[in-house]
Amino acid sequence: MADFHIVLAGAGLGSVIAECALRLGFRRISIIDGDVVEKSNLNRQNYTWHDIGSPKAEALRNRLLSICPQAEITSHNQYITSENAAQFLKVADAAINAIDFTSDVPFVFDRECVLRGIPALHPYNLGWAGCVFVVTDESENLSHISTNPQGFELKCADFIIEKLAAQGENMRYLETMIQTYRNEPEKIPPPQLSVASWITAGLCTDILFRLATGKEIALFPGIYCKKV
């Protein structure tokens, strides 16, 4: 498991996943993110007041190495793009696709993973719940939900509600949250809480452990989801 190489694309929610995976025993993590730490990140991401203004990739690398100096942690202070995704994925045994859906880059990243036989984990912070999809060359891809990155997170939430409700899960909380968000007069980020960041990190770490040890996993459109 220590030699299993994780490529982390996006160090927001990914910052919590990285620490959870490191503490379980994963020791090779590549972090790619061109963003910097902002005060508004501190309620749910794995940074401190002293990290504000620092590149997320670099700050996260320093935190992980402070926990395990022997780990092989690399950081790249740049965004994943259609042009560089393939280069970053050359070393990956698994990838975390925690990229914001502000463009088609998350879809491109998935396609590159599929071409190389690399499982891509998609984590989502749902306020009081966490969710993860796993896309591989043997699964469906996220175009099953939508091919348009515009508003993808809301479409994803609708998909999760429908899928889990069909399995008998009570999704009233999530339905109410999403409807309240849709009714907001101003455009604001989706509601995200620290509790869901760690729930999602736990789900991702369990999936990574299963991948690293050859155990069976559920593939998209299957869902890993936990709520408080």
C-alpha positions, 0 to 999 in steps of 0.5 A: 500500500505504501507504493500505491501512487495517488494523484490528487487533482484539486486540493480543496476537499482533496486536502482532507482526503490526502491526510486521511489516506496518509494516516492509513498508510498511503505514502505516495501522493502527488498534489495538483492545484493552482489555487491559494488558501483563502479564509473562506476555505478554513471551515471545511478544508485541511488548512490553518490560518497561517496557510492563508495566501499560500498555494494549496498544493504547497501548504498541503504537502508541508502538512502531510510531511509534518505528519510523515516525513518519510512520505513521498509527497510532490506538489504542483502549483498549477491547475489541471488542464486538458493539455497537462492531465495526461502528463500528471497521470503517468505515475498514478495507480488511482486518481482523485478527481476533486476538480471544480466543474467550471469547465470540461476539465473534470471530464477530460481528466476522467477520459485520460484516466480511462485510457490508462486504466486508472480508477478515478474517484469523484468525492462530493461534500453534501453538507451533512453527507458525503458521496463518492463515485468511482469511474473506470474503463469498466464503468459508465462515465459522468456523462450519464448525469450530464455532458455540460459542466455548467450546473453539474454539481446540482445535477449530480445532487439530483442524481444522488437523491433519485438513486438513493431514494430508489434504494429506500433511503430517506433523502428529505434532508438533501432534497430540502438543502438543494431546494433551499440553495436553488431558491437563493437570490444570489449565486453562492457556493453550494453548502459544504461542512467539515463533517462531510469533508471527513465523511467523504475522506473516509469513503475515499480512503476505504475505496483506495484501500480496496483498490490497493489490496485488490478488493471489489469496489462499486463502480459508477453509477453505483454510489458510496454515500454516508450521512450523519 
